[in-house]
Amino acid sequence: MNENHILELEEQKSELGKVEISPEVIEVIAGIAASEVEGVATMRGNFATGVAEKLGRKNHGKGVKVELAEDGITVDVSVVITYGVAVPEVAGLIQSNIKQALQTMTAIELQAINVHVVGVQFETPETPEEVN
């Protein structure tokens, strides 16, 4: 691909110029699409994204890694799922939601969408109120 890691859309070239999409844009679209799936508790980012969120900066690309290679584009998504959901079903929904969102918004065809379930979130039990 290009040395500056910008994805150039071949079919979007016209007499007006060319359209380029940054991998960060793909990360944001994929992150939002994955978090919309029921059964996804949270997206898993790294330490830096956790610190940035504590400072008030929302990172919609959290938990998403995009690889631009000669043979295509691969998206890796790391999620924490809700306890009790069917993992293969939720993972399949994540893949199809990301694929549909990226095709609709960018017309990009992906080589692979890999879903990594890195944790399970349990419902937090409500603490009973103290009786005086």
Protein Blocks (a to p, Z undefined) as FASTA:
>chain_A
ZZklpacdfklgcfkbccdddfklmmmmmmmmmmmpghiabdcddfklmmmmmnopacfk
goiacdddfkbccddddddddehiafklmmmmmmmmmmmmmmmmnopacfbdcdddfbdc
ddddddddddZZ
